[in-house]
Amino acid sequence: MVGTVIGTSREDNYAPGPRGSFLVGSLRDFRSDRLLDTMEQAYAEYGDVARFHIGPRMVHLISHPDLAQEVLIKEKGTFFKIQEGTDKKIGLGLVLGEGLLTNRDQNSWFARRRMLQPVFHRRCIATMVDEMVATGQKMLSRWQELYGPKDVINIHEEMMRATLDIINRTMFGADVTGEAGKVGAAMTVLTRYAFAQAGNPFSLPTWIPTQRNKEFHRARQIIDSVVLGLIRARQATRDSGDQPRGDLLDMLLDAEDAETGKRMTDQEVLDEVKTVFAAGHETTANALTWTWLLLSEHPEVREKLKAELDMVLGGHSPTSTDIPNLRYTKQVFDEVLRLYPPVPALVRRAVRPAMLHGYEIPVASRVLISIYNIHRHPRFWEEPTRFEPERFSPERKAAHQDLAYIPFGAGQHKCIGNNFALMEGPLLLAMIAQRYELELVPERPVELEVAITMRPKEGLYVRLRPRLETV
C-alpha cells in the first residue's frame, strides 16, 4: 500500500539504493547530462522509491503518482519546498531572488500568490489570445523574409524569442525582442548554474571569484538590467499621466498589503517581474521545441495535425473562437508535456520524520519527485515511451490516474502559469504547423540536458518547408 505515515519507525528501515562513491556518493549521477538516465535506472532497479546519498545529503527518488500526492498535497506540512526554512538563497533563489517561485517565507508567499492569481486566471488569459496570435504572425513574417527552404535554423532559439515576446507583451506591455539573444544566453548560464549549485552540497559560495561564478554574476546582471528597464519605463509612463494598462506590471506597482497598506518594495517588484519574465517563457519554448522533434519523427501524427488545422482554420490565423475546436492540436501539446515535462523533477525537504511506502524518511532529507518517471510509469501508461496524442482524448483522459500527469506540478505550489502555457503552446503550434513543416537536420544531433528545465543542450536545428503561401 502506497502511503505516508508521519512519525517514527523501526531502525534501518530505509529504501534500497546504490552505495555510490566514497564521500561524494551518487553526486556524479545527478549531473545535468545524467539525471534522466539516473532516474530511469533507479526505477528499473529499485522501484517506486530509491535512496541515494549525495555527499552528506540523503535523497529519496519517488516515481509513483500516489507518492507524489502524499508529498505534494496530503502531507505538505511535512515536505517543504527546498527554499523554505533556509537561511540562504540556493538554486533558482540566486537567480530570481524572493519571487513567487523561490520565496522562502510561507506567509508572504501566500499573499503574493493570492495577489498574482487573477492575472493568470483562465478568463484573463483568454483576453491575451490576440496578443499571442499577433506575436506568432510577426514571427512567421520574419521567417518568410529571412529564411528559405534550404536554410538551417535553431528552432529552440526561435521558440525562446517568440515566447519571450509574448510574456513581455501580455504581462509587461513591452517589446524586448531586440534583447532576445542576450537574454537567452544569460538564462542558459543561470539555469545551468542554479541546477549545479542546488544539487551539489560541495558548491563554492558565489562570492569566490571563480570563472564560473564570474559568468553567473555577468548573466544575472544582464537579466536584472533588462527587467529593471521594463519597470523604469512603466514608472516613467505612469508619472507622465498615461492610463494604466491593467497588466501584471501595473498590478505589482499598485499592490498594497490589505492589513497594513504597505506597498511592495522596489526589490520585491524586481524579484516578481524577474520570476515571471524568466520562468514564463523558457518552459513553453522548451515544450514547443520538443514538439517539433516529435512531429518530425512521427509523420502520421503530423498529417493528422495538419488535417485538423486545415479543416478548423481554413488558412486563417486562429482566434479565440477556434481554440475549442483545435482538439487534436491540444492533445499533441499535452502528449509532448508528458514525454518532455518542462521541469522533470521537483524537490522537497522533510522537516520532520516521515514514512513513504513503508520506508523511513529522516528529517532534513530530500525527496525528489520524478515527474519524468511518473509520466512514463508502465502501470499507468501503456507503451509509455510511445508518442500517442490520443491518450488525451476526452474519453481516455477521464481514466487517467490522479497525479499520473503533472507537467506543472501539483498542490499549492502548482505552477501559476499553467493556463497561460496551455493557451500559448497550442496557439503557436497551430500557427507554425499550418504554414510550415519543420524538417530535422540529421547532421545536427540533439543532446538533451537538465538545467532545472529539460532543454536541448546545443539547440534543435531544422529546415522550414512552406505549406501555404499565405495565411
C-alpha positions, 0 to 999 in steps of 0.5 A: 500500500502506497502511503505516508505515515508521519512519525517514527519507525523501526531502525534501518528501515530505509529504501534500497539504493546504490552505495555510490562513491566514497564521500561524494556518493551518487553526486556524479549521477545527478549531473545535468547530462545524467539525471534522466538516465539516473532516474530511469535506472533507479526505477528499473532497479529499485522501484517506486522509491530509491535512496541515494546519498549525495555527499552528506545529503540523503535523497529519496527518488519517488516515481509513483503518482500516489507518492507524489500526492502524499508529498505534494498535497496530503502531507505538505506540512511535512515536505517543504519546498527546498527554499523554505526554512533556509537561511540562504538563497540556493538554486533558482533563489540566486537567480530570481531572488524572493519571487513567487517561485523561490520565496522562502517565507510561507506567509508572504508567499501566500499573499503574493500568490493570492495577489498574482492569481487573477492575472493568470486566471483562465478568463484573463488569459483568454483576453491575451489570445490576440496578443499571442496570435499577433506575436506568432504572425510577426514571427512567421513574417520574419521567417518568410523574409529571412529564411528559405527552404534550404536554410538551417535554423535553431528552432529552440532559439526561435521558440525562446524569442517568440515566447519571450515576446509574448510574456513581455507583451501580455504581462509587461506591455513591452517589446524586448525582442531586440534583447532576445539573444542576450537574454537567452544566453544569460538564462542558459548560464543561470539555469545551468548554474542554479541546477549545479549549485542546488544539487551539489552540497560541495558548491563554492559560495558565489562570492569566490571569484571563480570563472564560473561564478564570474559568468553567473554574476555577468548573466544575472546582471544582464537579466536584472538590467533588462527587467529593471528597464521594463519597470523604469519605463512603466514608472516613467509612463505612469508619472507622465499621466498615461492610463494604466494598462491593467497588466501584471506590471501595473498590478505589482506597482499598485499592490498594497498589503490589505492589513497594513497598506504597505506597498511592495518594495522596489526589490520585491517588484524586481524579484516578481517581474524577474520570476515571471519574465524568466520562468514564463517563457523558457518552459513553453519554448522548451515544450514547443521545441520538443514538439517539433522533434516529435512531429518530425519523427512521427509523420502520421501524427503530423498529417493528422495535425495538419488535417485538423488545422486545415479543416478548423482554420481554413488558412486563417490565423486562429482566434479565440473562437477556434481554440475549442475546436483545435482538439487534436492540436491540444492533445499533441501539446499535452502528449509532448508535456508528458514525454518532455515535462518542462521541469522533470523533477521537483524537490522537497525537504522533510522537516520532520520524520516521515514514512513513504511506502513503508520506508523511513524518511529522516528529517532534513532529507530530500525527496525528489519527485520524478515527474519524468518517471511518473509520466512514463510509469508502465502501470499507468501508461501503456507503451509509455515511451510511445508518442500517442496524442490520443491518450488525451482524448476526452474519453481516455483522459477521464481514466487517467490516474490522479497525479499520473500527469503533472507537467506543472506540478501539483498542490499549492505550489502548482505552477501559476502559469499553467493556463497561460502555457496551455493557451500559448503552446497550442496557439503557436503550434497551430500557427507554425504547423499550418504554414510550415513543416519543420524538417530535422537536420540529421547532421545536427544531433540533439543532446538533451540536458537538465538545467532545472528545465529539460532543454536541448543542450546545443539547440534543435536545428531544422529546415522550414518547408512552406505549406501555404503561401499565405495565411 
